[in-house]
Amino acid sequence: MEQYYFGTTKAVRRNHPARVRARFSERINQSETRKQSEIANQKIAAARIQELISRLERTVLSLNGSIDAVLQGDQVRDPSHFAYPIAARTMSARRDNIRGTIAVLSQQLADIIDAQSAP
């Protein structure tokens, strides 16, 4: 049964030990909920980055095959030569850009994993 404090000020009722404990436990619950939400968001972000990296790696493999196919019928294999096929040159540039993107995403994934393992 709850006790009522008649004739007391609002400050006394507001700072009643039961209310203080209730507010404290609410803050702890909110903090735990926030932490769990952040962990879930980090796991989702990590899964998306891993999927993107795997797709980009498949794209790099496909570009390597395409570059080899273009160079197969050509006699010039030196990329610095003026007669090097333009298609192979553009695909090589695209492949290099994708490799750079993979490196950046891998670093982001490592940062997320480090943040998850930290207490």
Secondary structure, 3 states (H helix, E strand, C coil): CCCCCCCCCHHHHHCCHHHHHHHHHHHHHHHHHHHHHHHHHHHHHHHHHHHHHHHHHHHHHHHHHHHHHHHHCCCCCCCCCCCCCHHHHHHHHHHHHHHHHHHHHHHHHHHHHHHHHCC
